């Protein structure tokens, strides 16, 4: 997922350095850091998992101004409506941003369910015939 987000940023901002991990030394502005923060994974069944996470795109402008950060927030917001990864397309929700110590943090949520088996691969139980006797409470004595 992080690589997908980084790929979108790289295609739209080819002159910006994009980091997947924090860099202490040798930082080159303008640049992005992309962080994926898992919030929750709920196991529904042996083949079903619900995932909830958010993406934190941090932007450090070359000019280090609030104006550049606000411009970039608008540009990033237009780039991410969906995130594509591993053949899946997940709708982005809850877009928001904040500027902390001159660094733009553009955040959005991804919530999706993974199925271990494709639904098409699961055999149907066959024809079900519902009769009046099945639906009648009196027949359940």
C-alpha positions in Angstrom: 0.0 0.0 0.0 2.8 2.4 0.9 4.6 1.6 -2.3 1.4 2.4 -4.3 1.1 5.8 -2.6 4.8 6.5 -3.2 4.4 5.6 -6.8 1.5 8.1 -7.3 3.5 10.8 -5.6 6.6 10.1 -7.8 4.6 10.2 -11.0 3.1 13.6 -10.1 6.2 15.1 -8.4 9.2 13.6 -10.2 11.6 16.2 -8.9 10.8 15.5 -5.2 12.6 12.9 -3.1 10.2 10.4 -1.6 11.1 8.4 1.5 9.4 5.4 2.9 11.5 5.6 6.1 12.6 8.5 8.2 16.0 9.9 7.2 18.1 11.6 9.9 20.9 12.8 7.7 21.1 13.8 4.1 17.5 15.0 3.7 16.9 16.8 0.4 14.0 19.2 0.2 11.4 19.2 -1.2 10.5 15.7 -0.1 7.8 13.4 1.1 7.7 10.8 3.8 5.0 8.2 3.5 3.9 6.3 6.6 1.3 3.6 6.8 -0.2 3.2 10.3 -2.3 0.1 10.9 -5.2 0.8 13.3 -7.0 -2.5 13.5 -7.2 -5.9 11.9 -10.3 -7.9 12.8 -10.5 -11.6 12.0 -14.1 -12.2 11.0 -13.6 -15.9 10.0 -10.9 -18.2 8.7 -10.9 -16.5 5.3 -12.1 -13.0 6.1 -10.2 -10.0 7.6 -11.3 -6.4 8.1 -8.4 -3.9 7.8 -8.4 -0.3 9.1 -5.4 2.0 8.6 -4.4 5.5 7.8 -1.8 6.9 5.6 0.3 9.9 6.7 2.0 11.7 3.8 4.4 14.2 5.3 5.7 17.0 3.0 8.7 19.2 3.6 8.8 22.1 1.1 12.0 23.7 -0.1 10.7 27.1 0.8 9.4 26.0 4.3 6.3 28.3 4.1 2.7 27.8 5.2 1.6 28.9 1.7 3.5 26.0 0.0 2.2 23.5 2.5 -1.4 24.7 1.8 -0.9 24.4 -1.9 0.5 20.9 -1.6 -2.4 19.8 0.7 -4.8 20.8 -2.1 -2.7 18.9 -4.7 -2.4 15.8 -2.6 -6.1 15.8 -1.9 -6.8 15.7 -5.6 -4.5 12.8 -6.2 -5.9 10.3 -3.7 -9.6 9.3 -4.2 -8.7 5.6 -4.5 -5.5 3.6 -3.7 -4.7 0.6 -5.9 -2.6 -2.3 -4.6 -2.3 -6.0 -5.3 -5.1 -5.9 -7.8 -7.5 -4.1 -5.3 -9.0 -0.7 -5.4 -9.8 0.9 -2.1 -11.7 4.2 -1.6 -10.0 6.8 0.4 -12.0 8.3 3.3 -11.7 10.9 6.0 -9.1 13.2 4.2 -7.5 15.8 6.5 -4.3 17.7 7.0 -2.4 19.6 9.6 0.8 21.5 9.7 3.2 20.7 12.6 6.5 22.5 13.0 6.4 23.6 9.3 5.7 20.0 8.0 2.5 19.2 6.2 0.8 16.0 7.4 -1.8 14.9 4.9 -3.8 12.0 6.3 -6.5 9.7 4.9 -8.1 6.4 6.0 -8.3 3.1 4.2 -10.9 0.5 5.4 -11.3 -2.7 3.5 -12.2 -6.4 3.8 -9.9 -9.2 2.5 -11.4 -12.5 1.6 -9.0 -15.5 1.6 -11.0 -17.2 -1.2 -12.7 -15.5 -4.1 -16.4 -15.6 -3.7 -16.8 -17.0 -7.2 -14.7 -20.0 -6.1 -17.1 -21.0 -3.3 -19.6 -23.6 -4.6 -23.3 -22.8 -4.2 -25.3 -25.1 -2.0 -27.7 -25.8 -4.9 -31.4 -25.3 -5.3 -33.4 -24.5 -2.2 -37.1 -25.3 -2.3 -39.1 -23.4 0.2 -42.5 -24.7 0.9 -45.4 -23.6 3.0 -44.6 -26.3 5.6 -41.0 -25.0 6.1 -42.3 -21.5 6.8 -45.1 -22.5 9.0 -44.4 -22.2 12.8 -47.0 -24.9 13.4 -44.8 -27.5 11.6 -41.9 -26.9 13.9 -43.4 -28.7 16.9 
